[in-house]
Amino acid sequence: MNLNEGIDISNWQAFWATACHSLWKWRNKEVHEENYHRPMRPHVEISRYARDYNLAVKVDNVVTALPKMLVHIKWRPPEGIWVVLNTDGAIKDKCLAGC
């Protein structure tokens, strides 16, 4: 482990993918942005990104593990002489609305 500077790499695949993406992104920024400079300690930055990714995966696993219930939803016409106006909240230039 050449990066063994107090970095905990519990998910090597995520770390490697994050490192490749970060290096690619930083190189592109150097080429296309005049005042961009790479981070001084890239391994620390990459570790932070990988840690955030791992935390997001854990949260996603918790959410997707919750029981799901299938509910069929459909539009029903109003009863009697009522009229329903369906809107999607579309608005343009803060004055024109669509419905």
C-alpha positions as CSV (number, residue, x, y, z in Angstrom):
1,M,0.0,0.0,0.0
2,N,1.8,3.1,-1.2
3,L,-1.0,5.3,0.1
4,N,-0.7,4.1,3.7
5,E,-0.7,7.5,5.3
6,G,-3.4,6.9,7.8
7,I,-6.0,6.2,5.1
8,D,-8.5,3.5,5.7
9,I,-9.4,1.9,2.4
10,S,-12.2,-0.5,3.4
11,N,-13.6,-0.6,-0.2
12,W,-10.7,-0.8,-2.6
13,Q,-12.9,-1.0,-5.7
14,A,-14.6,2.3,-4.7
15,F,-11.3,3.9,-3.9
16,W,-9.7,2.9,-7.2
17,A,-12.7,4.0,-9.3
18,T,-12.8,7.3,-7.3
19,A,-9.1,7.8,-7.8
20,C,-9.3,7.2,-11.6
21,H,-12.3,9.5,-12.0
22,S,-10.7,12.3,-9.8
23,L,-7.4,12.2,-11.7
24,W,-9.2,12.3,-15.0
25,K,-11.4,15.2,-13.8
26,W,-8.5,17.2,-12.4
27,R,-6.5,16.7,-15.6
28,N,-9.4,18.0,-17.7
29,K,-9.7,21.0,-15.4
30,E,-6.0,21.8,-15.7
31,V,-6.3,21.7,-19.5
32,H,-9.6,23.7,-19.8
33,E,-9.6,26.0,-16.8
34,E,-6.9,28.6,-16.7
35,N,-6.6,29.1,-12.9
36,Y,-7.2,25.5,-11.8
37,H,-4.6,23.7,-9.6
38,R,-4.8,20.1,-8.4
39,P,-5.2,19.5,-4.7
40,M,-2.0,19.5,-2.8
41,R,-2.7,16.1,-1.1
42,P,-4.8,14.3,-3.8
43,H,-4.8,11.0,-1.8
44,V,-6.6,12.8,1.1
45,E,-9.2,14.3,-1.3
46,I,-9.7,10.9,-3.0
47,S,-10.1,9.3,0.4
48,R,-12.8,11.8,1.3
49,Y,-14.7,11.2,-1.9
50,A,-14.5,7.4,-1.4
51,R,-15.7,7.7,2.2
52,D,-18.6,9.8,1.1
53,Y,-19.4,7.2,-1.6
54,N,-19.3,4.4,0.9
55,L,-21.6,6.3,3.3
56,A,-24.1,6.9,0.4
57,V,-24.0,3.2,-0.4
58,K,-24.8,2.3,3.2
59,V,-27.7,4.7,3.3
60,D,-29.0,3.4,-0.1
61,N,-28.9,-0.2,1.2
62,V,-31.0,0.8,4.2
63,V,-33.5,2.6,2.1
64,T,-33.8,-0.2,-0.5
65,A,-34.1,-2.8,2.3
66,L,-37.4,-1.3,3.5
67,P,-40.6,-3.2,2.7
68,K,-42.4,-1.9,-0.3
69,M,-46.1,-1.9,-1.1
70,L,-47.6,-1.8,-4.6
71,V,-50.4,0.7,-4.9
72,H,-52.2,1.2,-8.1
73,I,-52.9,4.9,-8.7
74,K,-55.3,6.2,-11.3
75,W,-57.3,9.3,-12.0
76,R,-61.0,9.1,-11.0
77,P,-63.5,11.6,-12.4
78,P,-65.4,13.6,-9.7
79,E,-68.8,12.5,-8.6
80,G,-71.9,14.5,-9.4
81,I,-71.6,17.9,-11.1
82,W,-68.1,18.7,-9.8
83,V,-65.3,19.8,-12.2
84,V,-61.7,19.0,-11.5
85,L,-58.9,21.2,-12.8
86,N,-55.6,19.3,-13.0
87,T,-52.4,21.4,-13.0
88,D,-48.8,20.6,-13.2
89,G,-47.5,23.7,-11.6
90,A,-45.9,25.0,-14.8
91,I,-45.1,28.7,-14.8
92,K,-43.1,31.0,-17.1
93,D,-41.5,34.3,-16.2
94,K,-43.3,34.4,-12.9
95,C,-46.6,35.4,-14.5
96,L,-47.8,32.9,-17.1
97,A,-49.1,29.6,-15.8
98,G,-50.0,26.4,-17.7
99,C,-52.7,23.9,-16.8
